[in-house]
Amino acid sequence: MAEKMENMTTKSEPTDVSNGASDRVSLAHVVPEGVDVALGWFEEMRTIPVAELDAESKAVRRRCDWILMPIICITYALQFLDNAVLGYAYAYGILEDTGMTPSDYNWLASIYYFGYLFWAYPSTLLLQKLPVATYTTVLIFLWGVLTFMCCVAKSFAGFAILRFLLGCLEVGITPTMMIITSSFYKREETPVRNSFWQSSFGSGVVVLSIVSYGLGNSHSTISNWKLVFLFVGAITTAWAAVFYFLVPNTPTETRWLSRRQKLVVIHRISTNKIGIKDKKLKPYQIKEALVDPKMWLLCAFQITNGICNSSVSAFASPLIEGFGFNSLQTVLLQMPTGAFVAVIEPVLGYIATKVPNTVIWISIAANIPNVAGLFGIRFIARNEHNKWALLGCTWLQFIFGVTNLFSWTLTASNFAGHSKRSFVNAAVFAAFGVGNLIGPHIFFPSEAPVYESAITGLLVCFGLSITFNLCLRTYMSHQNKKRDRAFANGEIQGVDGELEGFYDKTDMENKAFRYVL
């Protein structure tokens, strides 16, 4: 008995002060070690009639939409700006001021992802052990400071160190946004919301293009490219305080929800069958991840996706400039891509939310404009008459963000068991980092401004990404049908899928789990 008690931990409900209430409400739950931290809340939630919880569900979801979603969107936009600012600095003469070469620029674009790759798994382990919002706040503040420091770097070595450290910090941002989103929303609600915060990088492009254009017309004694770094660093550092105050580590710690509303959130996300958080590392779940075909297919997909991502992010400016536009025009002409992405991604996310099992089909369809645009860039003649057509083909490349968005959605929705999900997240983000490392190096300076080899390589990547998506959908559809048959035949009985999630069962263990297609 004593041995049993040693493996028990007491979880206390945090002080809840909401709607003007000042009384302290506390409830202690005895929760076995190795199960979800919100199990006590789940058990309390089950004492409330389901009809009451369902009736309050929409109001609570709406409150989360108005408070939580804007914060996540702005955070993701800032993360993109801190990475994309290098392309704007290129247009404003960073190479000339620092004595760097085009080859050095290629390495600066990719070395960010060395840091991304290096810190992917440690970051995931920290996410499982540390409070997610607190950890994210530290990341935001530090990457803002590093962006500031880019203003004082005077050589390739200095920039390389800063870019590496930025990669280490920012690898944790997308996983934290996914964790926070899945902690407040049902699985069927996440595609459209993921699309909103993912597409916010489009709004960031618009803002950065306008600000960069204005800074490019300034007559400051400070170089224009340094002003861009100063602007992005300042707003990022300040944003860390806002994030810390408004984003909770778990739904049960939310400042802007009453206790009753927190229980409604628990009711809503219990249908995900994945719980909220379990800090105990379970090696058997990592072993299961290593033999799960879904993880390897997503990793293969993310390598090809990463190649496309870094290519578009780092080489949009050189490509547009190569069509015959000057540096100020090059900066301004990237603004429409942001507006386009800010519209198209939420629309496609909404469709995926409303039409079941269409996530992968939409992801595949989103590759078609990319391929068409690449053919245009490769074969349309480079002259003054065609430069606007070539620009349009370049704008089409930014639609690839939809496939990126849905791959994160598939990763967040189709793996259960906290240790397994953490490991899969690390593997998938590491694969994304590998692809991003490769991307800039298929753009050979000797082939500028046409980059024939790079265009051919990107066409191959899009073809492979479609293939991997088809294989993933076929496998998960087969598994869903297999489980449905087992339930229909009575081979599986008495499984409480929601409770299994709060007992930290994996998607393979929890036979009530169904994969999002």
Buried (B, 14 or more C-beta within 10 A) or exposed (E): EEEEEEEEBEBEBBEBBBEEEEEEEEEEBEBEEBBBBBBBBBBBBBEBEEEEBEEBBEEBBEBBBEBBBBBBBBBBBBBBBBBBBBBBBBBBEBBEBBEBEBEBBBBBBBBBBBBBBBBBBEBBBBBBEBBBBBBBBBBBBBBBBBBBBBBEBEEBEBBBBBBBBBBBBBBBBBBBBBBBBBBBBBBBBBBBBBBBBBBBBBBBBBBBBBBBBEBBEEEEEEBBBBBBBBBBBEBBBEBBEBBBEBBBBBBBBBEEBBBBBBBBBBBBBBEBBBBBBBBEBBEEBBEBBEEBEBBBBBBBBBBBBBBBBBBBBBBBBBBBBBBBBEBBBBBBBBBBBBBBBBEBBBEBBBBBBEEEBBBBBBBBBBBEBBBEBBEBBBEBEEEEEBBEEBBBBBBBBBBBBBBBBBBBBBBBBBBBBBBBBBBBBBBBBBBBBBBBBBBBBBBBEEEBEEBEEBBEBBBEBBEBBBBBBBBBBEBBBEBBEEBEEEEEEEEBEEBEBBBBBBBBBBBBBBBBBBBBB
